[in-house]
Amino acid sequence: MNVDTTEDSGGTEDSGGTPPGRVVVIGGGIAGLAAAHRVLLAGRPVTLLEASGRLGGKLHAGEIAGAPVDFGAESMLARRPEAIDLARAVGLGDRLQAPATATASVWTRGALRPMPKGHVMGVPADARDLGDLLSDEGLRRIGHDRDLPPADLGEDVAIGEYVARRMGREVVDRLVEPLLGGVYAGDSYRISMRSAVPQLFAAVREHGTLTDAVQALRRSAPPQNGPVFMGIEGGVGRLPLAVADAVTAGGGEIVTDARVQALTRRAGHWEVRSDRRVLRADAVILATPAWAASALLAAESPAASAELAAVEYASMALVTLAFRRADLPPGMPAGSGFLVPPVDGRTIKASTFSSQKWQWVADGAGDLFVLRTSVGRYGEEAQLDRDDEDLVSVSLRDLGEAVGLAAKPVATEVTRWIGGLPQYPVGHLARVARIREAVAKLPALRVCGAAYDGVGIPAVVADARRAADEIIATPTLAQGTHSDE
């Protein structure tokens, strides 16, 4: 991968050395890389600036005890094509891999209980689908939904609050909450139903009750002919590196350790000032976290900056552990792992049995068994104040209680994602609309990333493509000229 990490002497590049129609992408996570790739495919020169020394953002492949693992996101929703299409476009098509097992459990009420089927993000179509996940009273409460009059959802509603009102808190606390927590590291009693589960929001508006809405969604769902999720052999963290290779091979420029300090509109072009260099750009794509975009837009768009500054984030840590297979308990459960409802008072919120979920991990680990836990939710940032040794210790304690694992790991790795996951509270869609309305008033500038239309990899790639396509369609870039010519 041809990435520039050399020191620059600084100074503003003059217009004679600037290719016509150059786009500068700020941010080297998967959003920025996907946007740069899209711009390059349209035949426009592109420079990507990344503040850190590593590309990929929350997609990060690494090793533990010589075994390949993901230290960030590990899978992509297969029902949306954008991420898989990108992987194929950059030469990873033959490395796409479905999970070896997708059977998960919920550790609640003192036992591992099978994850039920027939639900939409934890909202059941029928109480009989839940087995013994809930108490008898909790199961009975679900049936009250149809006895209640249809509720007015208004413009938006918190999914946890609404489901609790219709079906009782237990279904939220023991199923909806851990599922949404796995996606957003958030609080389901704050998370927007319209943003997080838009298909359910629309179905409830049409059918009036949650039960009827979920059943209608289940009936209308297309047959599932393939896996729900896909990974990449060697780790999903390989994806951004492959995209970066494709960008540089196509003539694009990628500069790491280049923190952008100012973004200024001057005489028909953008001036992008980093601690490495000053660039003149005909268009800019901001693919940074919301707080970074807010700082860069403070002077040019105070309205967008203020809205971006209000986007909240959750922090979390992933604790990756490698054990000798010979040391595993004889009753080690099958499946891909388990979720943990916060109502049960545990420290970990989930555990993934990576060696059982992904064949490439099992093959690479050999005689070792790799698993990981996650710690930290919105409002629980204090958990991340613990040192690495303590996070490993509490993970081992919870794993011991959940699955009887008493062995000492041969290797551990703690990965902290501070401000890693944007939150989608009630009103999120309206905030995003205001941000985009304000940004649209700036010539040849767009924003994209996980803070807007979804935190999953396919949603982020789709948002990057949208931003890139809108930039490509601007008159000056479409004509291949400088904006002030």
C-alpha atoms as one frame of an Amber mdcrd trajectory, in Angstrom:
protein
   0.000   0.000   0.000   1.519   3.277  -1.118   0.693   5.648   1.729   2.630
   8.861   2.273   4.083   9.069   5.767   7.023  11.337   4.975   7.392  14.783
   6.430   6.335  17.758   4.286   7.919  21.154   4.328   4.518  22.842   4.476
   3.284  25.768   2.422   0.238  26.235   0.260   0.281  24.399  -3.052  -0.289
  26.767  -5.949  -3.029  26.308  -8.517  -0.550  25.301 -11.204   0.342  22.144
  -9.263  -3.224  21.229  -8.369  -4.984  18.754 -10.680  -8.322  20.093 -11.965
 -11.263  18.842  -9.950  -9.251  17.551  -6.999 -11.326  16.195  -4.111  -9.858
  16.097  -0.598 -11.326  13.472   1.717 -10.761  14.072   5.418 -10.829  10.879
   7.466  -9.311   7.472   6.767 -11.925   5.159   8.230 -14.024   2.969   5.952
 -16.301   5.940   5.132 -13.445   8.135   3.909 -11.760   5.298   2.039 -15.000
   4.243   0.345 -15.671   7.855  -0.661 -12.148   8.261  -2.052 -12.495   5.015
  -3.993 -15.795   6.177  -5.480 -14.353   9.558  -6.482 -11.357   7.910  -8.104
 -13.572   5.541 -10.107 -15.268   8.632 -11.530 -11.907   9.777 -12.858 -11.324
  12.598 -10.387  -8.002  13.131  -8.556  -8.331  12.517  -4.834  -6.225  13.072
  -1.732  -7.202  11.461   1.572  -5.894  12.836   4.864  -5.968  10.712   8.020
  -5.064  12.208  11.397  -3.658   9.009  12.896  -0.957   6.676  11.674  -3.446
   3.864  10.927  -6.174   3.560   8.324  -9.489   1.818   8.920 -11.011   3.479
  11.967 -13.081   0.912  13.877 -12.132  -1.791  11.376  -8.835  -3.118  12.701
  -7.303  -6.519  11.952  -4.498  -7.825  14.145  -3.102 -10.909  15.867  -3.159
 -12.486  19.294  -0.632 -15.211  20.087  -0.011 -15.448  16.332  -3.695 -15.966
  15.519  -5.429 -13.473  13.193  -8.341 -11.621  14.764 -10.429  -8.494  14.422
  -9.940  -5.947  17.191 -12.906  -3.918  15.929 -16.001  -4.680  13.874 -15.951
  -8.322  12.769 -18.898  -8.778  10.404 -21.003  -7.094   7.743 -24.744  -7.376
   7.222 -25.119  -9.510   4.098 -28.677  -8.417   3.286 -27.350  -4.998   2.296
 -25.014  -5.195  -0.704 -22.814  -2.106  -0.304 -20.002  -3.481   1.867 -19.845
  -6.842   0.114 -19.827  -5.115  -3.277 -16.929  -2.934  -2.114 -15.017  -5.969
  -0.847 -15.418  -7.652  -4.226 -14.427  -4.485  -6.081 -11.091  -4.340  -4.234
 -10.210  -7.997  -4.701 -11.547  -9.594  -1.519 -14.419 -11.503  -3.107 -12.724
 -14.878  -2.665 -12.069 -14.100   1.009 -15.670 -13.393   1.986 -16.742 -15.961
   4.551 -20.023 -16.751   6.250 -19.951 -17.556   9.973 -19.369 -21.209  10.753
 -22.173 -20.877  13.263 -24.688 -18.121  13.906 -26.392 -19.716  16.906 -26.203
 -17.343  19.857 -27.521 -17.300  23.404 -28.620 -14.776  25.995 -27.030 -15.044
  29.434 -29.867 -14.016  31.709 -31.638 -15.119  34.855 -28.588 -17.224  35.761
 -28.329 -19.336  32.616 -27.484 -19.324  28.926 -30.774 -19.383  27.053 -31.168
 -19.799  23.265 -31.617 -16.624  21.264 -35.211 -16.808  19.999 -36.200 -16.576
  16.362 -39.158 -14.774  14.851 -38.369 -11.345  16.305 -37.496  -7.935  14.879
 -34.572  -6.484  16.851 -35.844  -8.316  19.908 -39.539  -7.483  19.515 -41.312
 -10.866  19.320 -44.073 -11.876  16.935 -45.361 -14.420  19.438 -44.552 -15.020
  23.099 -44.283 -18.737  22.346 -41.136 -18.014  20.318 -39.236 -16.899  23.422
 -38.942 -20.209  25.254 -37.849 -19.620  28.850 -36.029 -16.369  28.154 -38.601
 -14.393  30.166 -40.478 -15.162  33.343 -44.037 -16.465  33.101 -45.320 -13.013
  33.979 -43.108 -11.440  31.327 -44.450 -13.832  28.708 -48.056 -13.119  29.692
 -47.460  -9.370  29.510 -46.541  -9.580  25.832 -50.085 -10.655  24.978 -51.512
  -7.392  26.364 -50.263  -5.545  23.296 -53.372  -6.448  21.305 -55.648  -5.327
  24.144 -54.296  -1.794  23.996 -55.607   0.846  21.596 -53.236   1.799  18.742
 -50.702   4.320  19.988 -49.733   7.493  18.172 -46.007   7.237  17.466 -45.723
  10.912  16.567 -42.615  11.869  14.618 -40.389   9.528  16.622 -40.279   7.471
  19.813 -37.692   5.616  21.880 -37.956   1.956  20.968 -37.434   0.712  24.530
 -40.019   3.073  25.986 -42.596   2.155  23.343 -42.073  -1.622  23.505 -42.192
  -1.544  27.311 -45.509   0.289  27.160 -46.964  -2.251  24.761 -45.362  -5.541
  25.873 -43.765  -4.875  29.245 -40.286  -3.973  30.412 -39.046  -7.544  30.625
 -39.004  -8.086  26.857 -37.072  -4.830  26.528 -34.632  -5.505  29.348 -33.816
  -9.099  28.424 -33.994  -9.050  24.619 -34.321  -5.656  22.934 -31.726  -4.008
  25.171 -28.890  -6.541  24.678 -29.488  -6.684  20.915 -29.474  -2.914  20.471
 -26.604  -2.677  22.928 -24.579  -4.891  20.641 -25.155  -2.535  17.720 -25.011
   0.903  19.369 -23.591   0.280  22.863 -26.570   2.424  23.764 -29.680   2.609
  25.919 -32.805   1.267  24.217 -34.940   3.602  26.334 -33.264   6.507  24.468
 -32.627   5.021  21.020 -34.874   6.250  18.237 -37.171   3.597  16.827 -37.444
   5.513  13.577 -33.657   5.639  13.170 -32.644   2.225  14.518 -35.537   0.050
  13.296 -37.269   2.103  10.584 -39.116  -0.859   9.101 -40.750  -1.571  12.466
 -41.658   2.091  12.938 -43.410   2.101   9.554 -45.159  -1.215  10.201 -46.524
  -0.077  13.578 -47.918   3.046  11.932 -49.697   0.845   9.410 -50.910  -1.970
  11.666 -51.442  -0.266  15.024 -50.039  -2.929  17.364 -46.513  -4.232  17.787
 -47.634  -7.844  17.450 -49.379  -7.223  14.135 -46.483  -5.109  12.888 -43.845
  -7.767  13.645 -45.974 -10.538  12.170 -46.529  -8.485   9.011 -42.787  -7.880
   8.696 -42.068 -11.567   9.147 -44.629 -12.514   6.484 -43.271  -9.999   3.997
 -39.597 -10.818   4.560 -37.967 -12.349   1.471 -36.725 -15.929   1.816 -33.326
 -16.068   3.471 -31.222 -17.917   0.934 -27.868 -17.030   2.412 -26.176 -15.926
   5.621 -27.362 -12.845   7.480 -23.774 -11.722   8.113 -20.477 -12.105   6.297
 -16.891 -11.761   7.426 -13.572 -11.633   5.609 -10.862 -14.252   5.948  -8.126
 -12.595   7.955 -10.551 -10.080   9.437 -12.962  -7.388   8.325 -10.074  -5.072
   9.142  -8.551  -6.178   5.827 -11.270  -4.278   3.953 -10.034  -0.702   4.535
  -6.467  -1.747   3.731  -7.587  -3.291   0.447  -9.588  -0.173  -0.408  -6.523
   1.963   0.361  -4.434  -0.235  -1.940  -6.992   0.241  -4.698  -7.010   4.019
  -4.204  -3.237   4.379  -4.354  -2.933   1.903  -7.241  -5.414   4.063  -9.150
  -3.337   7.188  -8.642  -5.010   8.517  -5.513  -2.971   9.943  -2.672  -3.311
   8.874   0.962  -1.479  10.787   3.698  -1.480   9.511   7.294  -0.432  11.408
  10.414  -1.994  14.483   8.832  -4.405  16.105  11.285  -6.546  18.718   9.537
  -6.580  21.918  11.567  -8.618  24.285   9.415 -11.013  24.233   6.493 -11.529
  27.564   4.745 -13.384  28.691   1.641 -11.194  31.031  -0.412 -11.775  32.542
  -3.879 -13.858  29.678  -5.224 -11.931  26.767  -3.707 -11.331  25.082  -0.356
  -8.103  25.467   1.561  -7.403  22.399   3.711  -4.709  23.085   6.284  -3.206
  20.131   8.140  -0.170  19.850  10.376   1.598  18.268   7.395   0.656  20.489
   4.473  -1.818  22.947   3.014  -3.934  21.773   0.108  -6.181  23.516  -2.342
  -9.289  21.502  -3.189 -12.219  21.946  -5.522 -14.352  19.765  -3.247 -14.152
  18.278   0.236 -15.738  15.209   1.818 -15.707  15.192   5.620 -15.669  11.555
   6.737 -14.765  12.165  10.371 -16.607  11.640  13.652 -19.220  14.306  14.301
 -17.132  16.200  16.857 -14.227  16.544  14.419 -16.533  17.690  11.618 -18.057
  20.182  14.042 -14.671  21.744  14.784 -13.736  22.017  11.105 -17.069  23.602
  10.128 -17.252  26.061  13.024 -16.228  29.057  10.932 -17.850  28.166   7.603
 -21.158  26.788   8.930 -21.918  27.549  12.592 -25.355  25.939  12.223 -23.971
  22.610  11.018 -21.176  22.793  13.583 -23.619  23.244  16.470 -25.768  20.293
  15.368 -22.728  18.053  14.885 -21.412  18.980  18.322 -24.660  17.703  19.847
 -24.176  14.148  18.503 -23.378  11.893  21.457 -21.029   8.910  21.426 -20.585
   5.785  23.541 -17.231   4.241  24.436 -16.458   0.551  24.779 -13.600  -1.904
  25.100 -13.015  -5.272  23.472 -11.098  -7.840  25.498  -9.602 -10.547  23.287
  -8.432 -13.724  25.028  -6.590 -16.799  23.771  -6.747 -20.099  25.693  -5.280
 -23.532  25.124  -8.051 -25.732  23.791  -6.970 -28.430  26.239  -7.822 -26.041
  29.101 -11.420 -25.400  28.022 -14.184 -26.822  30.234 -15.804 -29.994  28.865
 -19.168 -28.250  28.848 -18.065 -25.278  26.740 -21.254 -24.351  24.863 -21.504
 -24.513  21.104 -22.529 -21.483  19.086 -21.120 -18.084  18.288 -21.371 -16.623
  21.799 -23.866 -14.827  23.992 -25.381 -11.449  24.813 -25.811 -10.100  28.337
 -28.747  -7.886  29.368 -27.586  -4.978  31.541 -30.492  -5.643  33.903 -28.607
  -8.715  35.148 -25.827  -6.528  36.548 -22.874  -8.163  34.812 -19.826  -6.249
  33.620 -19.489  -7.724  30.141 -22.287  -7.049  27.672 -21.431  -9.856  25.241
 -18.930 -12.542  24.385 -18.049 -13.862  20.931 -16.502 -17.319  20.592 -14.368
 -16.276  17.635 -12.845 -19.732  17.083 -16.331 -21.195  16.759 -17.873 -18.346
  14.813 -15.179 -17.928  12.153 -13.377 -20.806  10.459 -10.466 -18.545   9.542
  -9.879 -17.796  13.227 -10.015 -21.495  14.132  -7.579 -22.349  11.329  -5.166
 -19.588  12.304  -5.339 -20.278  16.041  -4.539 -23.988  15.787  -4.375 -25.399
  19.318  -5.629 -22.128  20.776  -9.222 -21.035  21.309  -9.906 -17.325  20.802
 -12.859 -15.440  22.227 -13.594 -11.848  23.085 -15.812  -9.908  25.431 -17.122
  -6.367  25.187 -17.395  -3.924  28.058 -19.014  -0.504  28.187 -22.318   1.044
  27.177 -23.647   4.556  26.878 -23.537   6.076  30.355 -21.056   3.457  31.617
 -17.856   5.168  30.524 -16.416   4.657  34.017 -15.919   0.995  33.124 -13.221
   2.081  30.692 -11.308   3.828  33.482 -10.230   0.380  34.638  -6.758  -0.685
  33.565  -6.273  -3.497  31.072  -5.509  -6.094  33.746  -8.747  -5.285  35.556
 -10.831  -5.499  32.367  -9.320  -8.916  31.677 -10.037  -9.972  35.263 -13.712
  -8.970  35.230 -14.143 -10.600  31.821 -12.715 -13.858  33.154 -14.945 -13.654
  36.215 -18.095 -13.282  34.092 -16.972 -15.980  31.656 -16.407 -18.311  34.578
 -19.956 -17.792  35.813 -21.496 -17.981  32.340 -19.727 -20.996  30.814 -17.531
 -22.435  33.568 -14.299 -21.201  31.997 -11.636 -21.255  34.729  -8.484 -21.448
  32.614  -5.793 -18.798  32.515  -5.429 -17.216  29.067  -2.097 -17.552  27.294
  -2.511 -14.096  25.737  -4.789 -11.090  26.171  -5.382  -7.863  24.274  -7.572
  -4.935  25.324  -8.738  -2.561  22.592 -10.448   0.634  23.695 -12.807   2.474
  21.373 -13.226   5.848  23.058 -16.149   7.694  21.512 -16.479   4.768  19.154
 -20.212   4.533  18.532 -22.523   7.460  17.735 -25.869   7.406  19.497 -29.195
   7.663  17.675 -31.615   9.107  20.243 -35.142  10.291  19.529 -34.899  13.153
  17.054 -31.746  11.835  15.375 -33.202  11.895  11.866 -34.335  15.485  12.303
 -30.839  16.454  13.478 -29.244  14.748  10.472 -31.642  16.597   8.160 -30.641
  19.913   9.741 -26.945  19.073   9.391 -27.311  18.212   5.726 -29.433  21.269
   5.033 -26.760  23.502   6.544 -23.902  21.679   4.811 -25.683  21.880   1.444
 -25.366  25.660   1.591 -21.580  25.264   1.358 -20.314  24.755  -2.201 -18.764
  21.368  -3.034 -18.706  19.955   0.504 -20.416  16.879   1.959 -20.293  14.892
   5.193 -20.577  11.123   5.647 -19.952   8.407   8.195 -21.512   6.425  11.023
 -23.081   9.487  12.668 -25.801   9.873  10.050 -27.700   6.986   8.451 -26.498
   3.875  10.278 -23.513   2.511  12.197 -23.169  -0.791  10.311 -20.484  -1.154
   7.640 -22.934  -1.376   4.693 -24.789   1.750   5.869 -21.523   3.664   6.256
 -20.311   2.599   2.801 -23.670   3.612   1.314 -23.438   7.036   2.946 -19.895
   7.469   1.618 -21.079   6.620  -1.892 -23.921   9.121  -1.606 -21.543  11.864
  -0.534 -19.068  11.001  -3.294 -21.764  10.871  -5.969 -23.126  14.261  -4.943
 -19.637  15.744  -5.067 -18.892  14.166  -8.457 -22.120  15.662  -9.814 -21.211
  19.233  -8.832 -20.793  21.345 -12.005 -17.097  22.180 -11.580 -16.074  18.571
 -11.008 -18.356  17.277 -13.739 -16.548  19.628 -16.135 -13.121  18.702 -14.769
 -12.140  22.310 -14.055 -11.016  24.312 -11.062 -13.904  25.966  -9.299 -12.495
  29.436  -9.883 -11.629  29.025 -13.595
